[in-house]
């Protein structure tokens, strides 16, 4: 019982939102930094990719002949993506970003 429950969580089954095809729902992690002098630099002034946590993934893209291309990212992965990638959405009062898997630059090992 517990094993199937955990596997359902890992694929994002209990989210009220399930991305379609090769789209990914990402919780954007706070990107503000503090300088040595204590000045906080907001993420909008930084010239680096944003980091986020994958909350839900779609089933994968399909080729023209109908074959499924599996997703490389999975729920729980920390990923890097461009500042202007994706579309901001609000689900259950919480801010997320939804984007195609191809907009993700890579999986962070942090």
Buried (B, 14 or more C-beta within 10 A) or exposed (E): EEEEEEEEEEBBEEBEEBBEBBBBBBEBBEBEEEEEEEEEEEBEEEEEBBBBBBBBBBBBBEEEEEEEEEBBBEBEBBBBBEEEBBEEEEBEEEEBBBBBBEBBEEBBEE
